[in-house]
Amino acid sequence: MSELRDAAAMARASSKPFPNESDEYRDARTKLLAEEIELRRQNLRVAELRRALPPGGEASDRYRFLDADGKEHRLADLFGHHDTLFSYFWMYGPERERPCPMCTSFVGSLDIPSVDIEQRVALAIIGRSPVARQLEFARERGWDHLKFYQSVGDDFARDYRGLGDDGSEWAMVQVWKREGDKVRLFWAAEGGPETADPGFDPHMAPDPTPLWNILDLTPGGRGTDWYPKLEYNS
């Protein structure tokens, strides 16, 4: 790999003023650009470390999932013709009147780009509610492209931290690797309250949710007391 150029020098070479800005703004923006370059490089280093993980644990073959037609599938079946599966277990169990708003925000962000994502890997949205119920909500939100599945029983959710002993649901972001009929967990998002920094909820890095990435670019940031809702007053 070629030696990386100095980020500060790259930032100075790229930095150009916008109309009517102050020298103070341009100086601060140039320094920030250097940090953004370093952040990009850190993201790439983390991705390389992720890809270099040793083989994860083999998933049990007992897990079953129902599709929209009521057909039963193994976890290996959800891959289709791919050898990699991205799955998201969202908080929409049968005891919930409506799904989790934060899960909804993330699932919604996957619907349109799922057509592109599935050129490379399989994509599955898994919930504990019947698929018909998940699809009813999906159509309400205008989602047309995602594949939804119902987990049969709660073993899958319990084993992979989507369901607590007290019945509480937790979202699960997971990537699976298939080797023939065997499926291994390649990577899963980890971290709960123990990994949260002061003033923030625990979240992944990089954060895959467009909502938070957009807000991170704004003057007010994410805020400390705001969360997405399923409906807003116009």
BELGIHU-V996456 format. One line per field, one symbol per residue. ss: DSSP state (~ for helix, > for strand, _ for the rest). phi: phi as a letter, one per 20 degrees, with the letter a starting at -180 (. if undefined). Layout:
ss: ???
phi: ???
//
This chain:
ss: ______~~~~~~~~________~~~~~~~~~~~~~~~~~~~~~~~~~~~~~______>_____>>>_____>>>~~~~~____>>>>>>___________~~~~~~~~~~~__~~~~____>>>>>>___~~~~~~~~~~~______>>>>___~~~~~___>_____>__>>>>>>>>__>>>>>>>____~~~______________~~~~~~~__________________
phi: .ffffffffffffefcfegmeefffffffffffffffffgffgffffffffegfgeffffeefccdefenfecefffffmeedccdccedebffeefcfgfffffffffefffgffgffdbfccddceegfgfffgfgffenecdfddcdfemdfffffdmebefenfecfcdbcdcdcmeecdfeacfcocgfdfegncffbfcffeeggfffffedgemfmdcccfcfbcff
//
